[in-house]
Amino acid sequence: MTTEHEQLVADIQRLKAAKNAVILAHNYERPEIQDICDYLGDSLGLSRQAAATDADVIVFCGVHFMAETASIISPDKTVLIPDLNAGCSLAESITLEQLQTWKAEHPGATVVAYVNTSAAIKAECDYCVTSSNAVQVIEAIPEDEEILFLPDRFLGTYVEMMTGRKLHIWPGSCHVHEKIGDMNLAAKQREYPNAEILIHPECGCSTACMMNSAMSFDCKDAHIHSTSGMLTHAHESEAKEFVVATETGILHRMKKENPGKTFHPASEHSVCEYMKLTTLAKLRDALAYDRYEVKVDAALADAARRPIDRMLAIG
């Protein structure tokens, strides 16, 4: 007898083929969504896939700004998101009016936006970055330029420490990663003494760990990486055990790709409720009924594409 799960998977595969669709999913999505997608990755990798695909339809299993980015990059494609409520607390931490006011206070400054922002915010910026290439992008900007970095304060502080550049940093944050910043990772390291600790730069603990290391505090065996960097490190490291300080969804992929290794979440509560809104049933319905299309206005998309293209070109 065919189970409901098996029927949903079969329906999705049939509809995907019939509509020449591609399914892109972020590393934080539910395990069953990760398992059925055509490409699983971080924001930078997903953006590159959206730009490269020859599919007619892109179904984006992630959050709204990611689907917007895909629409900007591939305006001739139909971009669908299975749940319109899949938002992002970080993207919502700065409004267009706030950015315009901030820019007016710093005339002539170069504006660098984390990709976790709306299309309207991107259109006001000079560069986009992801956690994978933020350091490279800042290093590519002439040293005499004043830089406004938004919206994540933890990633901005991390980039400052890595590059030695002074940035004006917007005080936004991801609600999931911000909570990880309240943790005592030294205690977690004592709980798992043989584990390496992998930390996302959006976590407050990432910058704290770097400062503690500089002061000879016990932050050994801690490594700060983007989600893609974490995956690479876990695969290449000789360590057999890891504590992972980011959204827990990535552990599913880590365990699949490294069957001989053990992964512990820094916190079981580090779950993004927006990333978990997409289900197999919603994915099936998105394909069956072209639900829900994300389309960025052409003029806004043109303005927002320039910083995205710069991001894709640099890192």
PADOTOR-377322 format. One record per residue (C-alpha): residue number from 1; y, x, z. Coordinates in steps of 0.25 Angstrom, whole numbers, plus 2048, in hexadecimal, padded with zeros to 3 digits. Last residue first. Layout:
BEGIN
{r NUM {Y X Z}};
...
END
This chain:
BEGIN
{r 315 {88D 882 7EF}};
{r 314 {89A 884 7E6}};
{r 313 {898 87B 7DA}};
{r 312 {893 86F 7E1}};
{r 311 {89E 86F 7EB}};
{r 310 {8A9 871 7E0}};
{r 309 {8A3 865 7D9}};
{r 308 {8A4 85C 7E5}};
{r 307 {8B2 860 7E7}};
{r 306 {8B5 85C 7D9}};
{r 305 {8AD 84F 7D9}};
{r 304 {8B5 848 7E3}};
{r 303 {8C1 846 7DA}};
{r 302 {8B9 842 7CE}};
{r 301 {8B1 838 7D7}};
{r 300 {8BE 832 7DC}};
{r 299 {8C2 82F 7CE}};
{r 298 {8B4 82A 7CA}};
{r 297 {8B3 821 7D6}};
{r 296 {8A6 825 7DE}};
{r 295 {89A 81C 7DC}};
{r 294 {88F 81A 7E6}};
{r 293 {885 810 7E2}};
{r 292 {87D 809 7EC}};
{r 291 {872 803 7E8}};
{r 290 {86E 804 7D9}};
{r 289 {864 7F8 7DC}};
{r 288 {857 7FF 7DC}};
{r 287 {85B 80D 7DE}};
{r 286 {864 80A 7EA}};
{r 285 {859 800 7EF}};
{r 284 {84E 80B 7EF}};
{r 283 {857 814 7F7}};
{r 282 {85A 809 801}};
{r 281 {84B 807 803}};
{r 280 {849 816 804}};
{r 279 {853 817 80F}};
{r 278 {862 81C 80F}};
{r 277 {869 81A 81C}};
{r 276 {864 827 822}};
{r 275 {86F 82F 81D}};
{r 274 {879 826 823}};
{r 273 {872 826 831}};
{r 272 {873 835 831}};
{r 271 {869 83A 83C}};
{r 270 {86C 846 845}};
{r 269 {865 83E 851}};
{r 268 {858 847 851}};
{r 267 {861 853 854}};
{r 266 {860 861 850}};
{r 265 {854 85C 848}};
{r 264 {848 864 848}};
{r 263 {840 86A 83D}};
{r 262 {833 871 83C}};
{r 261 {82D 87A 831}};
{r 260 {820 87A 82A}};
{r 259 {823 86E 821}};
{r 258 {831 874 81C}};
{r 257 {836 86C 810}};
{r 256 {831 85E 816}};
{r 255 {836 862 824}};
{r 254 {844 866 81F}};
{r 253 {845 859 816}};
{r 252 {842 850 822}};
{r 251 {84B 858 82B}};
{r 250 {857 856 822}};
{r 249 {858 847 827}};
{r 248 {85B 84C 835}};
{r 247 {86A 84E 833}};
{r 246 {86E 85C 836}};
{r 245 {86A 867 841}};
{r 244 {85C 86B 83E}};
{r 243 {854 872 848}};
{r 242 {849 87B 840}};
{r 241 {83B 880 842}};
{r 240 {833 889 83A}};
{r 239 {83D 895 837}};
{r 238 {83A 89E 82B}};
{r 237 {846 897 825}};
{r 236 {846 895 816}};
{r 235 {843 886 816}};
{r 234 {84B 882 822}};
{r 233 {857 88A 81D}};
{r 232 {856 883 80F}};
{r 231 {856 875 816}};
{r 230 {861 879 81F}};
{r 229 {86A 87E 814}};
{r 228 {868 871 80C}};
{r 227 {86C 869 819}};
{r 226 {878 873 81A}};
{r 225 {876 87F 823}};
{r 224 {879 885 831}};
{r 223 {86E 88E 836}};
{r 222 {86A 88F 845}};
{r 221 {860 89A 849}};
{r 220 {869 8A0 853}};
{r 219 {874 897 859}};
{r 218 {873 89D 867}};
{r 217 {881 8A1 86A}};
{r 216 {886 8AE 864}};
{r 215 {894 8AA 863}};
{r 214 {893 8AA 854}};
{r 213 {887 8A2 855}};
{r 212 {88E 898 85E}};
{r 211 {899 896 854}};
{r 210 {88E 893 849}};
{r 209 {887 88A 852}};
{r 208 {893 882 855}};
{r 207 {896 881 846}};
{r 206 {888 87B 843}};
{r 205 {888 873 850}};
{r 204 {892 86A 84A}};
{r 203 {889 866 840}};
{r 202 {88E 865 831}};
{r 201 {889 873 82F}};
{r 200 {87B 86E 830}};
{r 199 {872 876 83A}};
{r 198 {864 87C 839}};
{r 197 {85E 881 845}};
{r 196 {853 88B 845}};
{r 195 {847 887 84E}};
{r 194 {83F 890 857}};
{r 193 {846 88C 864}};
{r 192 {845 87D 861}};
{r 191 {84A 877 86E}};
{r 190 {853 884 871}};
{r 189 {858 882 863}};
{r 188 {85C 873 866}};
{r 187 {863 878 872}};
{r 186 {86B 882 86A}};
{r 185 {86E 877 861}};
{r 184 {876 86F 86B}};
{r 183 {87A 863 864}};
{r 182 {888 85D 862}};
{r 181 {889 862 854}};
{r 180 {87D 85A 850}};
{r 179 {885 84D 853}};
{r 178 {88F 852 849}};
{r 177 {884 854 83E}};
{r 176 {881 845 83F}};
{r 175 {88F 840 840}};
{r 174 {894 848 834}};
{r 173 {8A1 84E 837}};
{r 172 {8B0 84E 834}};
{r 171 {8BB 856 83A}};
{r 170 {8C2 85B 82D}};
{r 169 {8C2 86A 82C}};
{r 168 {8CE 873 828}};
{r 167 {8C7 87F 825}};
{r 166 {8C8 88E 829}};
{r 165 {8BF 897 821}};
{r 164 {8B5 8A0 828}};
{r 163 {8AB 89C 81E}};
{r 162 {89F 898 827}};
{r 161 {8A7 894 833}};
{r 160 {8B0 88C 82B}};
{r 159 {8A5 885 824}};
{r 158 {89E 882 831}};
{r 157 {8AB 87C 836}};
{r 156 {8AC 873 829}};
{r 155 {89E 86F 82A}};
{r 154 {8A0 86B 839}};
{r 153 {8AD 864 836}};
{r 152 {8A8 85B 82A}};
{r 151 {8B2 854 822}};
{r 150 {8B8 85C 81C}};
{r 149 {8BE 86A 819}};
{r 148 {8CC 86C 816}};
{r 147 {8CE 87A 811}};
{r 146 {8DB 883 810}};
{r 145 {8D9 88C 804}};
{r 144 {8DC 89B 806}};
{r 143 {8CD 89F 806}};
{r 142 {8CA 89A 7F8}};
{r 141 {8BF 88F 7F8}};
{r 140 {8B1 894 7F5}};
{r 139 {8AE 897 803}};
{r 138 {8B1 889 807}};
{r 137 {8A7 884 7FC}};
{r 136 {89C 88E 800}};
{r 135 {89D 88A 80F}};
{r 134 {89C 87B 80C}};
{r 133 {890 87D 803}};
{r 132 {884 878 80A}};
{r 131 {88C 86F 814}};
{r 130 {891 868 807}};
{r 129 {89F 86A 801}};
{r 128 {8A9 863 7F9}};
{r 127 {8B6 86A 7F4}};
{r 126 {8C4 866 7F0}};
{r 125 {8C5 859 7F7}};
{r 124 {8CC 84C 7F6}};
{r 123 {8C1 846 7EC}};
{r 122 {8B7 84A 7F7}};
{r 121 {8BD 841 801}};
{r 120 {8BD 835 7F7}};
{r 119 {8AE 838 7F4}};
{r 118 {8AA 837 802}};
{r 117 {8A7 843 80B}};
{r 116 {89A 84A 80F}};
{r 115 {89C 854 803}};
{r 114 {8A4 85D 80D}};
{r 113 {8B2 85D 809}};
{r 112 {8BB 869 806}};
{r 111 {8CA 867 804}};
{r 110 {8D2 873 7FF}};
{r 109 {8E0 873 806}};
{r 108 {8EC 871 7FD}};
{r 107 {8F4 868 807}};
{r 106 {8ED 868 815}};
{r 105 {8F3 85C 81C}};
{r 104 {8F2 854 810}};
{r 103 {8E4 857 80F}};
{r 102 {8E1 852 81D}};
{r 101 {8E8 845 819}};
{r 100 {8E0 843 80C}};
{r 99 {8D3 846 814}};
{r 98 {8D6 83C 81F}};
{r 97 {8DA 831 814}};
{r 96 {8CD 834 80D}};
{r 95 {8C5 832 81A}};
{r 94 {8BD 83C 822}};
{r 93 {8B1 83A 82B}};
{r 92 {8AB 831 822}};
{r 91 {8A4 83C 81A}};
{r 90 {89E 841 827}};
{r 89 {899 834 82C}};
{r 88 {892 832 81F}};
{r 87 {88E 825 818}};
{r 86 {881 81E 814}};
{r 85 {885 810 815}};
{r 84 {884 80E 806}};
{r 83 {875 80F 807}};
{r 82 {86C 813 7FB}};
{r 81 {877 81C 7F4}};
{r 80 {878 81B 7E5}};
{r 79 {87E 824 7DB}};
{r 78 {87E 81F 7CC}};
{r 77 {881 82C 7C4}};
{r 76 {88D 82E 7BA}};
{r 75 {896 833 7C5}};
{r 74 {88C 83E 7CA}};
{r 73 {894 847 7D3}};
{r 72 {89D 83D 7D8}};
{r 71 {892 833 7DA}};
{r 70 {889 83D 7E1}};
{r 69 {895 840 7EA}};
{r 68 {896 831 7ED}};
{r 67 {887 830 7F0}};
{r 66 {888 83C 7FA}};
{r 65 {895 836 801}};
{r 64 {88C 829 803}};
{r 63 {881 82F 80B}};
{r 62 {873 834 807}};
{r 61 {868 82E 7FD}};
{r 60 {870 82F 7F0}};
{r 59 {869 827 7E5}};
{r 58 {86E 82E 7D8}};
{r 57 {86C 826 7CB}};
{r 56 {86C 82A 7BD}};
{r 55 {865 837 7C0}};
{r 54 {869 844 7B9}};
{r 53 {86C 84B 7C6}};
{r 52 {874 857 7C7}};
{r 51 {881 852 7CE}};
{r 50 {879 849 7D8}};
{r 49 {870 855 7DB}};
{r 48 {87B 85E 7DE}};
{r 47 {881 854 7E7}};
{r 46 {874 853 7EE}};
{r 45 {873 862 7F0}};
{r 44 {881 863 7F6}};
{r 43 {87F 857 7FF}};
{r 42 {871 85B 804}};
{r 41 {864 859 7FE}};
{r 40 {858 850 7F9}};
{r 39 {856 84E 7EB}};
{r 38 {84D 844 7E4}};
{r 37 {84C 83B 7F0}};
{r 36 {83F 835 7F5}};
{r 35 {83C 83E 801}};
{r 34 {84A 83F 806}};
{r 33 {84B 830 806}};
{r 32 {83F 82F 80F}};
{r 31 {843 839 818}};
{r 30 {851 832 81B}};
{r 29 {85D 839 816}};
{r 28 {863 845 81C}};
{r 27 {860 84F 811}};
{r 26 {868 847 807}};
{r 25 {861 83F 7FC}};
{r 24 {863 83E 7ED}};
{r 23 {85B 834 7E5}};
{r 22 {85B 835 7D6}};
{r 21 {85B 829 7CD}};
{r 20 {856 827 7BE}};
{r 19 {856 818 7C1}};
{r 18 {848 815 7BE}};
{r 17 {843 822 7C4}};
{r 16 {84B 81F 7D1}};
{r 15 {846 811 7D1}};
{r 14 {837 815 7D1}};
{r 13 {839 820 7DB}};
{r 12 {840 817 7E4}};
{r 11 {836 80C 7E3}};
{r 10 {82B 815 7E6}};
{r 9 {832 81B 7F2}};
{r 8 {834 80C 7F7}};
{r 7 {826 808 7F5}};
{r 6 {821 814 7FC}};
{r 5 {82A 811 808}};
{r 4 {825 803 808}};
{r 3 {817 807 808}};
{r 2 {80E 805 7FC}};
{r 1 {800 800 800}};
END
